[in-house]
Amino acid sequence: MGSAVERTDEHVREYLVYRGFTSTLKHLDSEVKADKEKGFRVDKIIDQLQQFVQSFDLFGLKEYWLYLDRRLFCRLEDVYRSTVNKLRTSLYRYYIINTIQKGNLEKTQEFFQKQALELQGQAEWRDWFILPFIPAPEQNPAFSPYFSRQWADTFLVSLHNFLSVLFQCMHILHFDAEVQKTTSVTEENEQLRQLTPEKKGEAGEVEPLAETSSEPPEGREEGGGLSAEQPFIKLSQEEYGEHHSSIMHCRSASNVTGQTRVMDPKVLGIFVWSFNPIMQTKATIMSKSPLLSLEWATKPDRLLLLGSGVGTVRLYDTDAKKNLYEMNIDETHPRILSLACSPSGSSFVCSAAALSRSGSSDSVPRLPIPVSGQLLLWDTKTVKQQLQFSLEPEPVAINCTAFNHNGNLLVTGAADGVIRLFDMQRYESAMSWRAHDGEVYSVEFSYDENTVFSIGEDGKFIQWNIHRCGVKQSEQVLPQDATGPFVLSGYSGYKQVQVPRGRLFAFDSEGQHVLTCSNTGGLIYRLTNGEPALENVLSLGGHKAPVVTVDWCSAVDCGTCLTASMDGKIKLSTLLAQKS
């Protein structure tokens, strides 16, 4: 319905412009801006409710919900009244939880003082009046679920879906008939436009059009309903801004209690942070030497492996906030480029490389001739090297590594453009093939593990059949801002160039969609079986500098996309997967 309203508004504007009724046009635009129904755009209604919540405007929140009730909800059949009441209850709880999470206890107490008469007789609110007096309500079993991101996202999506169905079914303004009427208006407007061309500077010129026009939000139709073709709805996007220099890695891990920890390093430090229930820093790890790689341990996942530029790997306990071990890998190959933990948790793979020929670690793009490297297997429990893998045709720097689900296979991408697949039961190479012209930057197994995907220096995103050595399943050329090297330009000709080091793509929980980098934020593609191999379905946006690494962690229907950029900003985008 929202799109029909907008089209009708545009037709009316065109008519007023032609007639020169500029005063009437200004009144129209003013009333459209003040329209509480937001042109029946569900996303804008929810944005208005969230604005009241975030600004602690209880009066505005109550008045707006009351307006929606009088204007829309009262027209529903009685059977839907309980649904409306449940949504109102959830909205009030959403408001209360926000006041506590933001530390505004004065507003928490204000809510119960002003709503006491209305709520004290309702059974669902009986236990909530003690909330302001509980020292840590987010840890109380009765209230902790309401402090989780999942509860908030579920409520907002439920409200969104309810309003969408409501607008589609009620035909409040009988738009089925009205839209047909506007067809003749459109035709007349076009005829009038041809007869009387507009001239700049006359009364017919319309600047208000630019103010009131708007694009539909990502993941939703113009009418506010859910798009059948859109696989995800972007529920929210938050920023983590502790870093003040370009980010190299950004990886997530879930521990046994379901809490999610996300971290990323810059050259001399790593921040470990969580975003459930709120985004906050948990630990800060500083290093006198550059940190080039990292990996979460599989068991237990509070442990973090950190690879340096001086030939050491540290095992760090993020709960105890201390180093458990520091391993000296190889003095002749001091750059620890990649780390991968076996799913069994008993070992990890370490890629060590010699210094780049420029003598620096990673500040400039590497020369075309690959540097020497080693691929080593270390035992996590004994903290000793188990073996060194053979790298044919010559020892070369391995840029990226990934295990399959049970750790029986390991795939690697190297500076010589070769992908190598290792049998981890026999600890030997199963196959290898030339995959890219230039270096391989990122490799990952597909969801069914019958193929692997890679991104290389040649800008190609390729799917490879691991049962038929070197056979391509699909190939897609990506723009440079998805594959690197990444360029950040500034004033007076300043230019910063960063060679890819972190993960350049990540899959959703079902392996049907892939998240990649771009200059303005993450891009999500749908994997297809034809040409092109990728179909662009959603732009996450939000960044002002090139995104250089991404990650995607999924839980139930909600997933979290992490996008990290050269200006040190990390965006955390929460998505809802729409099930067909």
N, C-alpha and C positions, 0 to 999 in steps of 0.2 A: 504493500500500500504506500510505503514511503516514497518509492520512485514515482508513483502516479501523482502524489501530492506535489513533488518537486517539478514534474513536467507541467502540471497545471499552473503552478506559480510562475514558471518561465513563460508560458503562453500569455498569462495576464500581464506580465512585465512587458513583453513585446508589444502588446496592444497599447499599454499606457505610454510606452516610448513613442510609438507611431503617432498617438494622439497628442503627445506633448504634455501629458498630465504629470509633470514632474513632482508636484506637491503630493499628489495621490500616490505616486511611486515611492516617495520617501516614507509616507505613512505605512504603505504596504511592507517595505523592508524593515521598518521599525517594529511592526507588529509580528513579522516573521521571526525576528531576533528574539522577541519576548515570548514567543509561542511555547507554552509549557508542554505541549504534546510533541514538540520538536519535529513537526512534519511527519509524525508516526515513524521516526527513525529510532529503533530499539536501542542501538548503540549510544545515541545521544541522550536518551532518557536515563540509561544506566550510568553514563558519564556524569549526568547532573546529580544523581543520587550519591555517587561516589565523591563528588565534589563537596556535598554537604557533610558526608562522613569524615573526609580528610580535614575539613576546616572546623570540625566539632560544632557544626551549626544544627543543633537538635531541633530548634524551632523550624528552620527551613526544611529540614528532612521530614518532619511531621506534616507540615503544611503541603509539601509537594506530594507526599503519599496520599494525603487526604484528597487533594485535587484529582489524582489519578483514580482514586476510589469513586469519587462522585462522577467523574467524566467517563470512566471506562469500566471499572470493575462492577459497578452497580447494575450494569446492563446484562451481566452474565446470569445464567441460571443459578438457582440456589445451591446446586450440587457442587459448584466451584467456589463457594464462599469459604469452605475450610482450607482450600489451597491458597486463597488470597490471605487468609489469616496466618497461615504457616509462613508465607513469604514475608509478611510484615514482622512476624516474630523473629525470623532469621535476619531481617534487615536491622532491627533494633540490636540484636546480639552482635551483628557485624560492627555496628557503631560502638558498642561497649568495648568489644575486644580491641578495636582500634585505639580507643582512649587509653587503655591499659598498656598496649604495646608501645604507644608514643609517650608513655610516662605522664599523661595528663590526668591524674587521679581526681583532680577537682571536677573535671567534666564527667568522670565516672560517677561520682557521688551526686552531681547535679542531675544526671539522668534518673537515678532512682528516687531522688526527692521529688522531681517534677512528674514522674510517671507512677508514683506509688499508688495513688487512688485508682488508676486505670488497670494496673497490672497485679496488685496484691491478691486479687480474687481468682487469678488464673493459675491453674495447676502447673503449667509449663514454666512459670516464673517464680514458683515458690522458693526454690533453692538458690535462685540467682541474687537474692537480696543480701546474701553474705559475701558476695564476690569482692566488694571493695575492702573487706576486712581480712582477706586471705593474703598472707605474705607473698606467696609465689603461686598465683592461680594457674599459670601455665603448666605447673607440675602437679596440680591437683587432678586425680583421675576423672572427677566429674566435669571438669572444665577444659582439660588439656586438648581434647579433640578440636575445640573451637579455636585454638590458637594455631592450628596447622594450616599451611597453605592450601592443602587439599580441600579442607572444609570451606574456606573462603571461595576457592575456585568453583567448587560444586554449587554453592549458593548462587554465585553470579551467573553461572551457565543455566541453572534452573530458572532464574528470573528472566534471563534473556530468552530462553525457549518459550516460557509462558507468554511473555509479551508478543513474541513473534507469531505464535499460533493465534493469540487473541486478535491481532491486527489482520491476520489472513482470513479469519472466519467471521468477524463481526460486520465487516463492510459498513463501518460507522457512517461514512458519508456517501454510501451507495456508489462507490467509485467505478463499479463495473459499467454503470450507465454514464457517469460523468466523463470517464476517459474517452468514451466514444464521441461524446459531444465536443471534446476538445480537438478532435480530428479536423472538424470543419474550421475551428478557430485557427489551427495551424495553417491550413491551406489559405485562409483569408490573410493571415499575417504575411505569408510568403508572397502573395499577390501584391499586398500593400508595399512590402519591402522593395519589390521590383519597380513599382510605380514611383516610389519616393525614396531614393537613396539617401542614407544618412550622411550628414556633414559634421565634421569635427567642430566643436565649439558651440553647436546649436543645442537647443533644449532637449533634442532627442538623444543626445549621447548619454549612455548609462554607465556610470562608474559603480553604482551599488551592486551591479551584477557580480562583480569580482568579489565583493564582500560576502555575498550570501551563497555563492556557489560552493559546493563541497564535493569531494570525492568519497565514494563509499569506503568504509573501513576495511582493512585487510581481513580476509576470512569471512566476510559477510556480504550478503546481497545489498543492493541499494535500498530495498524495502525494509531492511532490518532483519529479515529472516535469514535462516541458515542456508548457505549455498550448497546445492547437491554436489557440485563439482569441487568444492573447496574441502580438502581433507583435514584442515586444522583451523581452529579459531585462536588468535593471539589474545589471551586473557589479560596479560599484564607484561610490563617490561620494567625491570629495576636496574640500577647501576651500582657497581662496586668501583669506587674511585680512589683506593688507597695508593695506587701506583702513580708514579710521576715520570715514567719512561716507558719505552715500548715493551710490550709483553712478548715472551717467546713461547710459553706453554700455558695451557689452561685445561686442567683435567679434573674430572669429578669421580667420586667414589661413595658408595653407601655402606654404612657400617651395620652391625648386627641389629641395632635398635631401630633401624630405618632412617636415622638422621642422615642428612646428605652433607658431605664436606666437599668444598670446591677450592682449588688453589691454583696458583700460577706464579712462575718466577720472573723476575727481571734479572739483570746481569748479576747483581750482588745480593739478592734476597728473594724470599718466598713468603707469601702470605697464605695461611690456611684459614679458610673461613666457611661459615655455614649460612644457610638461608632458610632454615626451618627451626623455629617459627619466624624469626626475623633475620635479616642479613647482618652478620657481625663477624669481626675478625676473631679467630680462635687462637692462632699462634703466628708468630713472626720468626722466620729463620734467616739469619744473616750469615754471609760467607765472605771471607777475605779473597777467595778466588771465584772466577765466573762459574755460574751454575748453568749447564748446557742441556740437561735432560732430567726427567723425573718420571716416576711411575708409582702408583699406589700398589702396595702389596696385596695379594689376594687373601691371605689368611695370616693374621688378622688384618683387616683393612684400615686400621688406624696407623699402620706403619707406612712410611714413605721412603722410597729410594731416590737419592739425589746424585746425579752424575756431574762432575766438575770439569773444568778445563785444565786441571793439573794432575789427572790420572787417578782420582779417587772417587769412590762411591760411598755415600753415607746412608745408613739405615736410621731413620728418625721416627721417634714415637710422638705422634701429634697430640696424644692425650697427656702423656707425662712431660711433653715439651723438652725432650732431651735426645741427644744422639745415643744410639745403642752400639753401633759399630761404625768404624771407618775403614774401608778396604782400599789398599793400594793395588791398582789394576796393572798398569804398565807405564813405566817412565818414558819409553820410546813412542808410545801412542797415548798421549795425555788427554786428548779430547774425547770425553764420554758423550757420544752423539745420541745414543738411543738406549733405553732400558725397557725390558718386557718381562713381567712376572708370569711364570707358569700358573695356569688355573689351579693346579694341585697345591700351590703355595710352597713347594719344597725347593724351588730353584728360580733363578732369573737369568736372562740373557743380557749381555752387556756388549755394546758396540764401542770399540775404542779406535781412535784415528790419530794419525800423526798431525803435527801442526800444518796449517795451510801454508802454501808457498809464499804467501805475503808476510808470514810470520805472526799474523794476528789470529784471533780465534774465530770470530764470526762477523766482524764489523763490515766487511766488504764481500761482494760476490767472489766465489772461488774461481780459480783458473780452470780452463777446460780439461787439463790433465788431472785425473783423480789422484788423491793422495792415498798413501798406504793405510791399511786398517786391519783390525782383528775383530772376530766375533767369538765371544767367550761365554761359557756356561758356568755359573757359580751356584754353589749349594747355600741356600738361605740359612739353614740351621747350623752347619759347621763353619760358615763364612769362609769357604775355601773354593778355589777354582777347580772345577771338575774336568773340563776339557776345552780345547780350542777347535773351532770348526774350520774345515778346509774351504777356502774361498777361491774358486776357479773362475777365470783362468789365472788371476793373480790376486794377492792380498789387496783389498780395496776398502775404503771407508763405507760402512753401512749406515745409511741415513735414518732408516725407519724399520721397525720390527713389529710383528703382531702374531699372537698365538690364536689357534682355533679354540673352540669351546672346551675341549678336554685336554689341550696341551700336547696332542699327538703330532701336530703340524705347526711349523713356524715359517712365516713368510717374511722376507726381507727385501728392501729396496736400496740400491747402492748408488754411489757417485759415478759408476761406469755405465749407468742406465740399465743394469741387469737386475731382474727379479729372481731370487733364489728361494726354492721351497725345500725345507729340511724335514726329514723324518726324525721326530724326537724320540722314537723308541730305539732306533738304530744309531741316532746321532750322526747322520750323514745326509748329504744333499740328495734329494729325490729328483729334482729337475731344476733347470735354470734357463732363462731365455732373455734376449735383448728386448727390453720393453719400451724404452723411450730414447729419443735423441737428446742426450744430456742426462742430468741426474734424475733419479727417482726420489720424489719428495715425501710421498705418503703412500702406504699400502694398508689394506684392510680386507679381511675375509667377508664374503657375502653372507646373507642370513642363512642360506642353506649350505654354505661352505663348499659348494661345488665350483665356485669361482672366486677370484680375488679382484679387487679394484685397485687402481693406482692412479696417481697424479704425478706428472713429471715436468721437467724443465721446459719441455717442448709445448707445454700448455694443454696437454691432452689428458682426458679422463677416460680410462680404458678398463673394460671388464675382460678378464682372462679365464679361460677354461683350464682348471688345474688337472684335468684328466687327459688333456691333449696339449702337450707342451707348446707354448707360444701361440696358441690359437685364440684369436680375439672373439669375444661374444658381441661386444659393441665398442664404439669409439665416439667420443664427443670432444670437440675443441672448446675449451673454456676461455673466457677473457683473462687478461693478465692479472687483473685484480683478484682473481680466484686462485691463481697458481703461483704468483710471485715471479721475480723478486718484487717486493712491495716498496712503493715510493711515497714518501711524505714530503710535500713541498711547502716551503714557508716564505717569509719575507726576504727581500734582497737576494733572491736566487738560491736561498738555502734549500738543500735537498738531502733527505735521509733515505738510504737504501737498506733494506733488510732482506737477507736470504731466508727462505722458509726453513723453519726448524720444528715447529709444533705440528699438530694434526691439522691437515687442510680440509678434511671432510669427515663427516660422521653420519651414521645411519640412525633412523628411528627404531623402535623396539621390534618392528616387524620387517625391517629391511626393505621397505617399499619406497622410502623417501630418503633423500640425502641432503645434508646441510653443508654449504660451502661458504667460502669467504667472498667479500666484495668490498668496494670502497665506502659503502654507506651502511653496511650491516650484513647479517647472514642472509643467504638465499637458500630456499628449500625447493628442491626439484623432485618430481615423481620419476622413478625409474620406469622406462618403457621397454617393450620388446621389439620396437621398430626404430624408424628414423624420424626425428632425432632420438637419441638414446635417453635424453633428459627433457622433461617438460617443466618449465618454471611454474610453480604453484603459489609461492608466498615469499614476500620480501619482509624480513623482520625490521630492517631499518634501525635508526637510533644512533648511528655512529657518525662522527665528523672526521674520522681518520680511517685509513685502510684497516680492515679486519685481517689479522695475520694467522689466527688459529681459532678452531671451533671445537665444541664437544656437545653431545646430546645424551642426556640421561632420561630414561623413561620409567614411569611407574603408573600402573593401571592405565587409565585413559589420559592422564596428564603427563606431559613431558616438559623438560626444561632444556632450552637451547642456550649454550654459552658462546658468546662471541667476544673476542678480545682484540684490541686494536693497538696501533702504533702510538697513540697518545696516552696509553696506560689505562684506558677505560674498558671495563668488562660489562656487558649487558646480559642480563639474565631474563630471558623471554619464556614465560609459561604458556604452553599451548594445550588446547584440548583437541584430542583426535576425534573426528566425527566418524562414527561407524556407519557403514552403508548397510 
